Amino acid sequence: MLAQELIPPLLWQFALTIAFSFVIGLEFHSYRRAAGRDLGFGTTRTFTLIGLFGFTLYLLDPHGRLYLLGMLLLAAFLLVYYARRMTQPRFSLLSPLLALLTYLIGPVVLRLPDWYLVLFAVTVLIMLGEKPGIRRLSDAMREEETVILARFLIMAGVILPLLPDRQIAPFVTVTYYQAWLAMVVVSGLSYASYLAQTYFFKQRGMLITGLLGGLYSSTAATVVIARQAAETGDTRSVSPAIILATAMMYLRLLLLIAVLGHRDAAEHLAIPFLLFVLASGIAAFMLYRNGSAKAGNVTTAPLGHPLEVSTAATFAMLFVIFAALTQFIVGHFGSIGLHTLSFVTGLTDIDPFILSLLAGKITIDPSLIIGAIVIASGSNNLFKAGYAMALARRHGVLGAALWLTALFCASLVYVFWIM
């Protein structure tokens, strides 16, 4: 900001255009040198002059006619130049595309915010500088991933806007829009975790599975880790990984609650949940540091894909069922019934229950809703401890089971003695 106040605006915009055009030229030069072959015209000076050309033409005619004419001339020159190169082996359109993108920098500097200029340039530089990583990702991408991504985009961008914000039924206090929005947010977060595990952490050990799997589903991650421990005998990583999965569960719940607009609930839950996360991180570190190093960090099996139609349908069904059930329980049994229901839901996926509890129009003290969320997350920890002990069948999982049980007890203490 200080530089913009001391330098005349036009000079500042000129400097930005020259600087970003020059940097793109430098990166393309490095790219050509790494490729070890001629990719056509394009030196650092060429790209800098193209950026200056577009900037000046746009200034001379604010209506854009001169700028459009310049773009047509540049495109015609590139067409003629590369028509002669199309017969050469390994022909590439990269440099003409970069030339046109560099020509756009002038109007971007003059018309759009600085953050977009930086984002524009960084994207171009990443596309140039991360060729090996992009190639590896492209080679590793499975054919069905495009279809799965399209499915998610349809869920979020087509179906969601069309759903009415109308109550589903008299006994179901959430709307069609709320139910689908909750499913989209949960699926999106799970999808991001799945992609990270599948394509960026392929050689993942148990600790990475715990961290990323907790964003997907801490229960599913616990089951996967416990089964892997039973097969491999890795007694050092299993307990820390399960504890890390539970820590990520608390972060995931906070994020979901805040993103779906329940900020008051997120603020009330921030203190206990973040304390649980911090304590779990310390416990996982201590268990890993004191564990036996004789078993190496093994690669775990991947979790299932989160965007299966059956998974989405199950979540939506549970969301509606829990909304109706919560309304009935609260109306007939009050706070005792709600606390009991919160404990029982720990046997299942707690996300539909928690989100339906917040989205519904239940006439009850908000503190009871906060308490129900804490109890549900705590009881889920208790059941995960049972799953871990039953599936792993090894003493190495005992530390995680004890810690998850302690978190359950801490949840009850918070609800009944601290709140």
Secondary structure as a PSIPRED ss2 file (coil, helix, strand):
# PSIPRED VFORMAT (PSIPRED V4.0)

   1 M C   1.000  0.000  0.000
   2 L H   0.000  1.000  0.000
   3 A H   0.000  1.000  0.000
   4 Q H   0.000  1.000  0.000
   5 E H   0.000  1.000  0.000
   6 L H   0.000  1.000  0.000
   7 I C   1.000  0.000  0.000
   8 P C   1.000  0.000  0.000
   9 P H   0.000  1.000  0.000
  10 L H   0.000  1.000  0.000
  11 L H   0.000  1.000  0.000
  12 W H   0.000  1.000  0.000
  13 Q H   0.000  1.000  0.000
  14 F H   0.000  1.000  0.000
  15 A H   0.000  1.000  0.000
  16 L H   0.000  1.000  0.000
  17 T H   0.000  1.000  0.000
  18 I H   0.000  1.000  0.000
  19 A H   0.000  1.000  0.000
  20 F H   0.000  1.000  0.000
  21 S H   0.000  1.000  0.000
  22 F H   0.000  1.000  0.000
  23 V H   0.000  1.000  0.000
  24 I H   0.000  1.000  0.000
  25 G H   0.000  1.000  0.000
  26 L H   0.000  1.000  0.000
  27 E H   0.000  1.000  0.000
  28 F H   0.000  1.000  0.000
  29 H H   0.000  1.000  0.000
  30 S H   0.000  1.000  0.000
  31 Y H   0.000  1.000  0.000
  32 R H   0.000  1.000  0.000
  33 R H   0.000  1.000  0.000
  34 A H   0.000  1.000  0.000
  35 A H   0.000  1.000  0.000
  36 G C   1.000  0.000  0.000
  37 R C   1.000  0.000  0.000
  38 D C   1.000  0.000  0.000
  39 L C   1.000  0.000  0.000
  40 G C   1.000  0.000  0.000
  41 F C   1.000  0.000  0.000
  42 G C   1.000  0.000  0.000
  43 T C   1.000  0.000  0.000
  44 T H   0.000  1.000  0.000
  45 R H   0.000  1.000  0.000
  46 T H   0.000  1.000  0.000
  47 F H   0.000  1.000  0.000
  48 T H   0.000  1.000  0.000
  49 L H   0.000  1.000  0.000
  50 I H   0.000  1.000  0.000
  51 G H   0.000  1.000  0.000
  52 L H   0.000  1.000  0.000
  53 F H   0.000  1.000  0.000
  54 G H   0.000  1.000  0.000
  55 F H   0.000  1.000  0.000
  56 T H   0.000  1.000  0.000
  57 L H   0.000  1.000  0.000
  58 Y H   0.000  1.000  0.000
  59 L H   0.000  1.000  0.000
  60 L H   0.000  1.000  0.000
  61 D C   1.000  0.000  0.000
  62 P C   1.000  0.000  0.000
  63 H C   1.000  0.000  0.000
  64 G C   1.000  0.000  0.000
  65 R H   0.000  1.000  0.000
  66 L H   0.000  1.000  0.000
  67 Y H   0.000  1.000  0.000
  68 L H   0.000  1.000  0.000
  69 L H   0.000  1.000  0.000
  70 G H   0.000  1.000  0.000
  71 M H   0.000  1.000  0.000
  72 L H   0.000  1.000  0.000
  73 L H   0.000  1.000  0.000
  74 L H   0.000  1.000  0.000
  75 A H   0.000  1.000  0.000
  76 A H   0.000  1.000  0.000
  77 F H   0.000  1.000  0.000
  78 L H   0.000  1.000  0.000
  79 L H   0.000  1.000  0.000
  80 V H   0.000  1.000  0.000
  81 Y H   0.000  1.000  0.000
  82 Y H   0.000  1.000  0.000
  83 A H   0.000  1.000  0.000
  84 R C   1.000  0.000  0.000
  85 R C   1.000  0.000  0.000
  86 M C   1.000  0.000  0.000
  87 T C   1.000  0.000  0.000
  88 Q C   1.000  0.000  0.000
  89 P C   1.000  0.000  0.000
  90 R C   1.000  0.000  0.000
  91 F C   1.000  0.000  0.000
  92 S C   1.000  0.000  0.000
  93 L C   1.000  0.000  0.000
  94 L H   0.000  1.000  0.000
  95 S H   0.000  1.000  0.000
  96 P H   0.000  1.000  0.000
  97 L H   0.000  1.000  0.000
  98 L H   0.000  1.000  0.000
  99 A H   0.000  1.000  0.000
 100 L H   0.000  1.000  0.000
 101 L H   0.000  1.000  0.000
 102 T H   0.000  1.000  0.000
 103 Y H   0.000  1.000  0.000
 104 L C   1.000  0.000  0.000
 105 I H   0.000  1.000  0.000
 106 G H   0.000  1.000  0.000
 107 P H   0.000  1.000  0.000
 108 V H   0.000  1.000  0.000
 109 V H   0.000  1.000  0.000
 110 L H   0.000  1.000  0.000
 111 R H   0.000  1.000  0.000
 112 L C   1.000  0.000  0.000
 113 P C   1.000  0.000  0.000
 114 D H   0.000  1.000  0.000
 115 W H   0.000  1.000  0.000
 116 Y H   0.000  1.000  0.000
 117 L H   0.000  1.000  0.000
 118 V H   0.000  1.000  0.000
 119 L H   0.000  1.000  0.000
 120 F H   0.000  1.000  0.000
 121 A H   0.000  1.000  0.000
 122 V H   0.000  1.000  0.000
 123 T H   0.000  1.000  0.000
 124 V H   0.000  1.000  0.000
 125 L H   0.000  1.000  0.000
 126 I H   0.000  1.000  0.000
 127 M H   0.000  1.000  0.000
 128 L H   0.000  1.000  0.000
 129 G H   0.000  1.000  0.000
 130 E C   1.000  0.000  0.000
 131 K H   0.000  1.000  0.000
 132 P H   0.000  1.000  0.000
 133 G H   0.000  1.000  0.000
 134 I H   0.000  1.000  0.000
 135 R H   0.000  1.000  0.000
 136 R H   0.000  1.000  0.000
 137 L H   0.000  1.000  0.000
 138 S H   0.000  1.000  0.000
 139 D H   0.000  1.000  0.000
 140 A H   0.000  1.000  0.000
 141 M C   1.000  0.000  0.000
 142 R C   1.000  0.000  0.000
 143 E C   1.000  0.000  0.000
 144 E H   0.000  1.000  0.000
 145 E H   0.000  1.000  0.000
 146 T H   0.000  1.000  0.000
 147 V H   0.000  1.000  0.000
 148 I H   0.000  1.000  0.000
 149 L H   0.000  1.000  0.000
 150 A H   0.000  1.000  0.000
 151 R H   0.000  1.000  0.000
 152 F H   0.000  1.000  0.000
 153 L H   0.000  1.000  0.000
 154 I H   0.000  1.000  0.000
 155 M H   0.000  1.000  0.000
 156 A H   0.000  1.000  0.000
 157 G H   0.000  1.000  0.000
 158 V H   0.000  1.000  0.000
 159 I H   0.000  1.000  0.000
 160 L H   0.000  1.000  0.000
 161 P H   0.000  1.000  0.000
 162 L H   0.000  1.000  0.000
 163 L C   1.000  0.000  0.000
 164 P C   1.000  0.000  0.000
 165 D C   1.000  0.000  0.000
 166 R C   1.000  0.000  0.000
 167 Q E   0.000  0.000  1.000
 168 I E   0.000  0.000  1.000
 169 A E   0.000  0.000  1.000
 170 P C   1.000  0.000  0.000
 171 F C   1.000  0.000  0.000
 172 V E   0.000  0.000  1.000
 173 T E   0.000  0.000  1.000
 174 V E   0.000  0.000  1.000
 175 T E   0.000  0.000  1.000
 176 Y H   0.000  1.000  0.000
 177 Y H   0.000  1.000  0.000
 178 Q H   0.000  1.000  0.000
 179 A H   0.000  1.000  0.000
 180 W H   0.000  1.000  0.000
 181 L H   0.000  1.000  0.000
 182 A H   0.000  1.000  0.000
 183 M H   0.000  1.000  0.000
 184 V H   0.000  1.000  0.000
 185 V H   0.000  1.000  0.000
 186 V H   0.000  1.000  0.000
 187 S H   0.000  1.000  0.000
 188 G H   0.000  1.000  0.000
 189 L H   0.000  1.000  0.000
 190 S H   0.000  1.000  0.000
 191 Y H   0.000  1.000  0.000
 192 A H   0.000  1.000  0.000
 193 S H   0.000  1.000  0.000
 194 Y H   0.000  1.000  0.000
 195 L H   0.000  1.000  0.000
 196 A H   0.000  1.000  0.000
 197 Q H   0.000  1.000  0.000
 198 T H   0.000  1.000  0.000
 199 Y H   0.000  1.000  0.000
 200 F H   0.000  1.000  0.000
 201 F C   1.000  0.000  0.000
 202 K C   1.000  0.000  0.000
 203 Q C   1.000  0.000  0.000
 204 R C   1.000  0.000  0.000
 205 G C   1.000  0.000  0.000
 206 M H   0.000  1.000  0.000
 207 L H   0.000  1.000  0.000
 208 I H   0.000  1.000  0.000
 209 T H   0.000  1.000  0.000
 210 G H   0.000  1.000  0.000
 211 L H   0.000  1.000  0.000
 212 L H   0.000  1.000  0.000
 213 G H   0.000  1.000  0.000
 214 G H   0.000  1.000  0.000
 215 L H   0.000  1.000  0.000
 216 Y H   0.000  1.000  0.000
 217 S C   1.000  0.000  0.000
 218 S H   0.000  1.000  0.000
 219 T H   0.000  1.000  0.000
 220 A H   0.000  1.000  0.000
 221 A H   0.000  1.000  0.000
 222 T H   0.000  1.000  0.000
 223 V H   0.000  1.000  0.000
 224 V H   0.000  1.000  0.000
 225 I H   0.000  1.000  0.000
 226 A H   0.000  1.000  0.000
 227 R H   0.000  1.000  0.000
 228 Q H   0.000  1.000  0.000
 229 A H   0.000  1.000  0.000
 230 A H   0.000  1.000  0.000
 231 E H   0.000  1.000  0.000
 232 T H   0.000  1.000  0.000
 233 G C   1.000  0.000  0.000
 234 D C   1.000  0.000  0.000
 235 T C   1.000  0.000  0.000
 236 R C   1.000  0.000  0.000
 237 S C   1.000  0.000  0.000
 238 V H   0.000  1.000  0.000
 239 S H   0.000  1.000  0.000
 240 P H   0.000  1.000  0.000
 241 A H   0.000  1.000  0.000
 242 I H   0.000  1.000  0.000
 243 I H   0.000  1.000  0.000
 244 L H   0.000  1.000  0.000
 245 A H   0.000  1.000  0.000
 246 T H   0.000  1.000  0.000
 247 A H   0.000  1.000  0.000
 248 M H   0.000  1.000  0.000
 249 M H   0.000  1.000  0.000
 250 Y H   0.000  1.000  0.000
 251 L H   0.000  1.000  0.000
 252 R H   0.000  1.000  0.000
 253 L H   0.000  1.000  0.000
 254 L H   0.000  1.000  0.000
 255 L H   0.000  1.000  0.000
 256 L H   0.000  1.000  0.000
 257 I H   0.000  1.000  0.000
 258 A H   0.000  1.000  0.000
 259 V H   0.000  1.000  0.000
 260 L C   1.000  0.000  0.000
 261 G C   1.000  0.000  0.000
 262 H C   1.000  0.000  0.000
 263 R H   0.000  1.000  0.000
 264 D H   0.000  1.000  0.000
 265 A H   0.000  1.000  0.000
 266 A H   0.000  1.000  0.000
 267 E H   0.000  1.000  0.000
 268 H H   0.000  1.000  0.000
 269 L H   0.000  1.000  0.000
 270 A H   0.000  1.000  0.000
 271 I H   0.000  1.000  0.000
 272 P H   0.000  1.000  0.000
 273 F H   0.000  1.000  0.000
 274 L H   0.000  1.000  0.000
 275 L H   0.000  1.000  0.000
 276 F H   0.000  1.000  0.000
 277 V H   0.000  1.000  0.000
 278 L H   0.000  1.000  0.000
 279 A H   0.000  1.000  0.000
 280 S H   0.000  1.000  0.000
 281 G H   0.000  1.000  0.000
 282 I H   0.000  1.000  0.000
 283 A H   0.000  1.000  0.000
 284 A H   0.000  1.000  0.000
 285 F H   0.000  1.000  0.000
 286 M H   0.000  1.000  0.000
 287 L H   0.000  1.000  0.000
 288 Y H   0.000  1.000  0.000
 289 R H   0.000  1.000  0.000
 290 N H   0.000  1.000  0.000
 291 G C   1.000  0.000  0.000
 292 S C   1.000  0.000  0.000
 293 A C   1.000  0.000  0.000
 294 K C   1.000  0.000  0.000
 295 A C   1.000  0.000  0.000
 296 G C   1.000  0.000  0.000
 297 N C   1.000  0.000  0.000
 298 V C   1.000  0.000  0.000
 299 T C   1.000  0.000  0.000
 300 T C   1.000  0.000  0.000
 301 A C   1.000  0.000  0.000
 302 P C   1.000  0.000  0.000
 303 L C   1.000  0.000  0.000
 304 G C   1.000  0.000  0.000
 305 H C   1.000  0.000  0.000
 306 P C   1.000  0.000  0.000
 307 L C   1.000  0.000  0.000
 308 E C   1.000  0.000  0.000
 309 V H   0.000  1.000  0.000
 310 S H   0.000  1.000  0.000
 311 T H   0.000  1.000  0.000
 312 A H   0.000  1.000  0.000
 313 A H   0.000  1.000  0.000
 314 T H   0.000  1.000  0.000
 315 F H   0.000  1.000  0.000
 316 A H   0.000  1.000  0.000
 317 M H   0.000  1.000  0.000
 318 L H   0.000  1.000  0.000
 319 F H   0.000  1.000  0.000
 320 V H   0.000  1.000  0.000
 321 I H   0.000  1.000  0.000
 322 F H   0.000  1.000  0.000
 323 A H   0.000  1.000  0.000
 324 A H   0.000  1.000  0.000
 325 L H   0.000  1.000  0.000
 326 T H   0.000  1.000  0.000
 327 Q H   0.000  1.000  0.000
 328 F H   0.000  1.000  0.000
 329 I H   0.000  1.000  0.000
 330 V H   0.000  1.000  0.000
 331 G H   0.000  1.000  0.000
 332 H H   0.000  1.000  0.000
 333 F H   0.000  1.000  0.000
 334 G H   0.000  1.000  0.000
 335 S H   0.000  1.000  0.000
 336 I H   0.000  1.000  0.000
 337 G H   0.000  1.000  0.000
 338 L H   0.000  1.000  0.000
 339 H H   0.000  1.000  0.000
 340 T H   0.000  1.000  0.000
 341 L H   0.000  1.000  0.000
 342 S H   0.000  1.000  0.000
 343 F H   0.000  1.000  0.000
 344 V H   0.000  1.000  0.000
 345 T H   0.000  1.000  0.000
 346 G H   0.000  1.000  0.000
 347 L H   0.000  1.000  0.000
 348 T C   1.000  0.000  0.000
 349 D C   1.000  0.000  0.000
 350 I H   0.000  1.000  0.000
 351 D H   0.000  1.000  0.000
 352 P H   0.000  1.000  0.000
 353 F H   0.000  1.000  0.000
 354 I H   0.000  1.000  0.000
 355 L H   0.000  1.000  0.000
 356 S H   0.000  1.000  0.000
 357 L H   0.000  1.000  0.000
 358 L H   0.000  1.000  0.000
 359 A H   0.000  1.000  0.000
 360 G C   1.000  0.000  0.000
 361 K C   1.000  0.000  0.000
 362 I C   1.000  0.000  0.000
 363 T C   1.000  0.000  0.000
 364 I C   1.000  0.000  0.000
 365 D C   1.000  0.000  0.000
 366 P H   0.000  1.000  0.000
 367 S H   0.000  1.000  0.000
 368 L H   0.000  1.000  0.000
 369 I H   0.000  1.000  0.000
 370 I H   0.000  1.000  0.000
 371 G H   0.000  1.000  0.000
 372 A H   0.000  1.000  0.000
 373 I H   0.000  1.000  0.000
 374 V H   0.000  1.000  0.000
 375 I H   0.000  1.000  0.000
 376 A H   0.000  1.000  0.000
 377 S H   0.000  1.000  0.000
 378 G H   0.000  1.000  0.000
 379 S H   0.000  1.000  0.000
 380 N H   0.000  1.000  0.000
 381 N H   0.000  1.000  0.000
 382 L H   0.000  1.000  0.000
 383 F H   0.000  1.000  0.000
 384 K H   0.000  1.000  0.000
 385 A H   0.000  1.000  0.000
 386 G H   0.000  1.000  0.000
 387 Y H   0.000  1.000  0.000
 388 A H   0.000  1.000  0.000
 389 M H   0.000  1.000  0.000
 390 A H   0.000  1.000  0.000
 391 L H   0.000  1.000  0.000
 392 A H   0.000  1.000  0.000
 393 R C   1.000  0.000  0.000
 394 R C   1.000  0.000  0.000
 395 H H   0.000  1.000  0.000
 396 G H   0.000  1.000  0.000
 397 V H   0.000  1.000  0.000
 398 L H   0.000  1.000  0.000
 399 G H   0.000  1.000  0.000
 400 A H   0.000  1.000  0.000
 401 A H   0.000  1.000  0.000
 402 L H   0.000  1.000  0.000
 403 W H   0.000  1.000  0.000
 404 L H   0.000  1.000  0.000
 405 T H   0.000  1.000  0.000
 406 A H   0.000  1.000  0.000
 407 L H   0.000  1.000  0.000
 408 F H   0.000  1.000  0.000
 409 C H   0.000  1.000  0.000
 410 A H   0.000  1.000  0.000
 411 S H   0.000  1.000  0.000
 412 L H   0.000  1.000  0.000
 413 V H   0.000  1.000  0.000
 414 Y H   0.000  1.000  0.000
 415 V H   0.000  1.000  0.000
 416 F H   0.000  1.000  0.000
 417 W H   0.000  1.000  0.000
 418 I H   0.000  1.000  0.000
 419 M C   1.000  0.000  0.000
